[in-house]
Amino acid sequence: MMTSLPKNKARNATVESSAQKEGVHISTTVTHEEHIRVERVESYVSEDQIWTVVHENHFPDPNNLSFSVRDLLSVTGNIIDEAANNSIVDDILQHNVSDMTIYDGDDTFISPLCLLKSISCQMSSCKDGEQVSLPLRTEAIFKKLKTFSWEAKAVLTLAAFALEYGDFWHLAQNYGQCDKLTKSVAILKRVPILIKHETLKKRRAAIAELNNLIMETYHVIGYIVKLEDLLQHNNPNDVPTLTTAMKKIPTAVYWTIYTIVACTAKINRLTSDKEEQGNLTKLYLEKKINELVKELEEQYDRCVKEKAEAAKYWWIRKELVICDSITKVISTLILYNDTVNQQPIIKCDSNNKEIGGDTFMDEVRGKYVLFYISSLENISNEELSLLKNLYKRIDEEYKCKIVWIPFEGDWTTEAQKKELQFKKWKEQMPWYAVQYFPSASYMYLKKEWSVRGNSTAVLINPQGKVENTNALTSIKEFGIDFFAFLDIKVHTMLKPVVDHIIRDDSVLKQSMENQGYTFFIGGNEKTTNHLFGRITKAKVAIDGKELKIQFGLANVKKESETAKTFWFGMENLFFSLAHSSNEYEYKQVTKEVQKLLSYKNDINGWIMLTKGWTVVTCGQANTIVTTLEEFSVWTQHIIGEEWGHAFTKHHDSLITGKNGLSCITFQIAGNAPMHLDCPVCDDPMETKLVRYNCCHPRLQNAAN
C-alpha cells in the first residue's frame, strides 16, 4: 500500500481516513465503501512512491500473455483516433453524422475482454460526487497487472479506457438516428446528458482538452512499445541510449496509467448533470505527459540513429577483417557512402586544399598509413612538432603517409566552433586530414582500436593490417627508429634491433653480414663477464673441429642504454611479426622472440644465438652455455644439417627435460595480439596481468 504524501502537499493530497490513521490496512482493490471524498484529486506523487508501486508490483510472467500486445495497441489506436477526435463534437453540435471509417484490420484478434472490464472497474468511480485517490487506483491497477510486462500494463489500461470511451462517442455520434436498443444503451451511459446542445457547447473546451491529453498519453504508450521492440532486437552495447530509455519506462508506465485513471474520472464529471468542480490535475498531467512524449521521442530517435550506426559499424568491422589492402581500409573506414551524415572531406596540406577520394587512395596505395588520432581540443604542439620533423623522411624512406583523424563523433553540435578548430589545427599539418569523419567509423575506432579522447597513432601496413595501435608512444620515445621495423624480412629482421650494439665492431658486423653465428649475452655485468668466459672456453673446443664456423660475442648489459634500445627493438619486432606472414619461417622466429621476451628479467641472464640477421634460438644463459659445452654429445648430428639446427635440437632437449621446463611469462606495452600460443608447448597462453596507465595528456596540454 502506498505511503501517505508529504505534509506540505496535504492540501492537494487525499484526506486520510480514520482507519488509516489507526493503522488499519486498506485494500487497494477499491470498493464503494473505500471511496474517499476530496475536494480535489491529488496532482502530486513522490518519486519514492512511484518507485515503490512500480517495482513492488512487477513480476512479469511471459506465459501469462495470451494475446498480442501490438495487435491490442493497433485496435486501441483505431478507437482513440476516432473517439478522441474533436470533430465529433462539432458534428454533433451541427447535427451532422460523420461517415463511419471501415476498419480493415485483422478481425481474428481475440480481445482479453474480461481483463479489460476488470481494469475498467478499477478506473471508475461509480458514486456521484465522490472521488477516489488517483494514486490508490493506479496502484490497484499495477497490482492487477503485476504479471504483465511494462508495455502490456500500459496498453491494457489504455485499451480498457478506449473500450468505454469509444463506445460512448460511437453512441453519441448516432444517438439521433439510432434504434430503440442503441438509444437505451446510450441513456444508461449518460450520452444524452453530455450531448444536449447547451451542455455540449459549454463543455466543448473541456472535452477538447481531455481528447488532447488522451492522444498524448497514447503517443507515450506508442513510444514505450517501440522502445521495447528495439530492446528485443538489438544489443544495448550497440544502441546505448536503450539502457537510458528502459530505465525511464517504469515511471512512464506509471504516469500513463495515472493519467488514464484521471481521464476516466474526468469523463464521469463531464457526463454528470451537475456543474463540474475544479479542473482535476489537468495542468499538471498535461505538462507531465508532454514532457514524457518529448523525452521518449528524443530517446527513440537517438536509438534509431544508433541502430543505423551500429549496422554500419558491423559492416565496417566485417569488411576490415577480410580486407587485403590499405586502399580497402581507406574506402571502408573513411570514404564509404554515408546517406545520412555529411560526407567526409580529405584535406591534403596546410592550406586546407581538398582532394577527391580516388586521388587520396591512389596516393596511399601500397604504402603504410599512420593514423594520427586526436580530439579537436586535445592536440599537443609537441606531438605536432615531432611529426612535422618525421613526416617527409618516413614518406621517402619508409613509404609511410600520415593522416590526421579528428576524433569527433558529432560534427553537428557546435558545428561552427568545430569548423574553426579543424581549420586552425590543419594549418599546422602538412599531411592529410579527414574532416567529418563518419560516426560509424568513430564507433569502430572506439571499440576495435580502444581510441578515447587522448591522442594516439595507429599504424596500418600496405596489406591493410594493423601493425600497432599505440605507435605514438614509441615514436615519442624512439623517433625515426620506430619505423625501421616496417616491412621486415626474415633474413634481415634483427638488423634494426642490434645495429646499435655492433655498430663500432667492424669484425662482428662483417661476421653477421657473412651469415656468421653470434651469441648476444644479457644480464648484469658480473653475469655477462662470467658467461663470456664460459663461452670463450667452449668455443675453443669447437674451433678445433675445423668446422670453419664464424663465432661472435656481443654484450647487452642490464639497465644500460644499450639494453633499453635493444628491448624496445625486440618488442617492436614482436609486434611486426605478430601481424606478418603465417609462413613457417616467420612463425618460428616469432616463437624465439616470445621466449627471449620472457627472459628479459631473468636474474641468471639470457643468451640469443643468431645467424646473420635472424634468430636461431634463445634461452636462459645456463642452458645455452651448457648446450655449447656439451658439443661433443651432439656433434654427430651436424652431419646433414646446419650447425645452428643441431645446436637448437640439443638445447630443446635440455629445456624440455624433467627439470628444464619453466613458465613462459612476459609483459609488453602496445598493440599486443589477443591470442598467443606458447613457444615451447604450443598451448594457448593465459593473460595473467592487465596494466592500465594514464599520464593525463589532455590536462597537461590544457595546462600548457
Secondary structure as GFF3:
##gff-version 3
##sequence-region A 1 704
A	DSSP	three_ten_helix	7	12	.	.	.	ID=ss1
A	DSSP	alpha_helix	18	21	.	.	.	ID=ss2
A	DSSP	three_ten_helix	32	34	.	.	.	ID=ss3
A	DSSP	alpha_helix	47	56	.	.	.	ID=ss4
A	DSSP	three_ten_helix	62	64	.	.	.	ID=ss5
A	DSSP	alpha_helix	69	83	.	.	.	ID=ss6
A	DSSP	alpha_helix	87	93	.	.	.	ID=ss7
A	DSSP	alpha_helix	113	123	.	.	.	ID=ss8
A	DSSP	alpha_helix	134	144	.	.	.	ID=ss9
A	DSSP	alpha_helix	150	173	.	.	.	ID=ss10
A	DSSP	three_ten_helix	175	177	.	.	.	ID=ss11
A	DSSP	alpha_helix	180	188	.	.	.	ID=ss12
A	DSSP	alpha_helix	191	195	.	.	.	ID=ss13
A	DSSP	alpha_helix	197	202	.	.	.	ID=ss14
A	DSSP	alpha_helix	204	233	.	.	.	ID=ss15
A	DSSP	alpha_helix	241	270	.	.	.	ID=ss16
A	DSSP	alpha_helix	282	322	.	.	.	ID=ss17
A	DSSP	alpha_helix	326	333	.	.	.	ID=ss18
A	DSSP	beta_strand	345	347	.	.	.	ID=ss19
A	DSSP	beta_strand	354	355	.	.	.	ID=ss20
A	DSSP	alpha_helix	357	364	.	.	.	ID=ss21
A	DSSP	beta_strand	368	374	.	.	.	ID=ss22
A	DSSP	alpha_helix	381	398	.	.	.	ID=ss23
A	DSSP	beta_strand	400	406	.	.	.	ID=ss24
A	DSSP	alpha_helix	415	426	.	.	.	ID=ss25
A	DSSP	beta_strand	432	435	.	.	.	ID=ss26
A	DSSP	alpha_helix	439	448	.	.	.	ID=ss27
A	DSSP	beta_strand	456	460	.	.	.	ID=ss28
A	DSSP	beta_strand	466	468	.	.	.	ID=ss29
A	DSSP	alpha_helix	471	478	.	.	.	ID=ss30
A	DSSP	three_ten_helix	479	485	.	.	.	ID=ss31
A	DSSP	alpha_helix	495	502	.	.	.	ID=ss32
A	DSSP	alpha_helix	506	513	.	.	.	ID=ss33
A	DSSP	beta_strand	517	523	.	.	.	ID=ss34
A	DSSP	alpha_helix	525	543	.	.	.	ID=ss35
A	DSSP	beta_strand	551	557	.	.	.	ID=ss36
A	DSSP	alpha_helix	561	578	.	.	.	ID=ss37
A	DSSP	alpha_helix	584	598	.	.	.	ID=ss38
A	DSSP	beta_strand	606	611	.	.	.	ID=ss39
A	DSSP	beta_strand	614	620	.	.	.	ID=ss40
A	DSSP	alpha_helix	621	629	.	.	.	ID=ss41
A	DSSP	alpha_helix	631	634	.	.	.	ID=ss42
A	DSSP	three_ten_helix	635	638	.	.	.	ID=ss43
A	DSSP	alpha_helix	643	655	.	.	.	ID=ss44
A	DSSP	alpha_helix	697	703	.	.	.	ID=ss45
###
